[in-house]
Every structure is written in C-alpha cells, then in structure tokens.
Amino acid sequence: MSPPARRTGRPRSAEADRAILGATRAALVELGWSKLTMGDVAARAGVAKTTLYRRWTNKSELVVDAVAALLDEQLELPDLGSLRADVEETVLRFAALLARPEARTSLMAVVAEATRDEALRERIRTAIVDRQKRLVLLGRERAQARGELLREADLAAAARNADLIFDVIAGAVMHRTLVSADAVDAPWARDFAELLLCGLPAPAPAQKPAGSV
C-alpha cells in the first residue's frame, strides 16, 4: 500500500500567525465587530488576504483563535505553594488580562456573536474553554500532590467537578470585570478563594435549654 500523499505548498508560519492574530485583536479594538473585515486584518498584518482564508474560513473563526492565543500566551497557573494562594493569584491575573482592551473587546465580541451562531459557540468551547480548563486540572493535581485535596476515585465525578470549578472561577471574574465593572483586587480575590475552598459558613447548632433532655 502506497503512503498517503503529502500536502504541497508552503508550511504554515508561526510568525505570520502571531502577526495575524495580533492584528485581529488590534482591529477589533479600533473598528468593532461589525466593521471588522478579513481585508482589514490582512492589511494590518502585512499578508495577502488569501493567506487568511487558507487558515480561517471566516472572521468568526479568526477572532476566536485570536482570543484563544492571547489566553494561551498570558494565562499560566502560578505555583505559590498552596491551593489558596494559587487561586487568588490566578483570579488576579485573569482580571488583569480582561482589563486589557484587546482581550476585553475580543472576548465580548465573540461571546455576543455566539448567542446566534451554534458553530461559533462550539468553536469557543473547543478552542477557548476546553483548553483553559487545563489550569483547573493542573491546580487540582498540584493540590492533591501536596495533600491539600483528596484524589477522587470516581473519574466521572472528578471531571464534572473540574468543569464546575472552571465555570465558577471564569464566570465570577468575567461577570465582575465585564458586566458589573467592579474591581477584582487582592481583598476580593482573597474572599473569593475563601468562599470557593471553604463554602458558606454553616450556622452554629442550636443550644438546648438548661435542664432539657
């Protein structure tokens, strides 16, 4: 049996990809979603428009990948020696990233557009959400190795818990920074980590009256 035919043409350039994705984020800040075109991005990146279309079918795919690349480059899980410290620092780093116009504008644009585009929602899920869940998985693994968390025997439950933790952290920080526009500072991050790791305080048990049985 003969080997499969190899694709011809130039190999994909990582440098060109970085230039294109950076130009996409810059164009979104300046033009907004509705006015952004593939031609605008190509001109800013210094590449032919055909180069874009060889990599991305449309601007929705392009913008999602521009957001995903920024998150991949800028968000790393710290290793500060405790789960609480790691959570606090991750929250602060994520909030700082969302404060940048290129991140805030790009993310809000794709989320808004995805409300009416199922294919775009799926691309966001695979390119952004599933990839960023690595931070939760890595943080849990480190905490288990330090003895701060138990290792779950039920793998399905462990996966559901990881999804839930990711949703809680990402949802809380995005809502506070992008919707309510409140500060995500050190005191808030500390209170958030306390609630995430310890939950709401339970009421003290009622005391029986003296002499009662």
Secondary structure, DSSP 8 states (H G I E B T S, - for coil): --------S----HHHHHHHHHHHHHHHHHH-TTT--HHHHHHHHTS-HHHHHHH-SSHHHHHHHHHHHHHHHH------SSHHHHHHHHHHHHHHHHTSHHHHHHHHHHHHHHTT-HHHHHHHIIIIIHHHHHHHHHHHHHHHHTTSS---S-HHHHHHHHHHHHHHHHHHHHIIIIIS-----HHHHHHHHHHHHH-S---------TT--
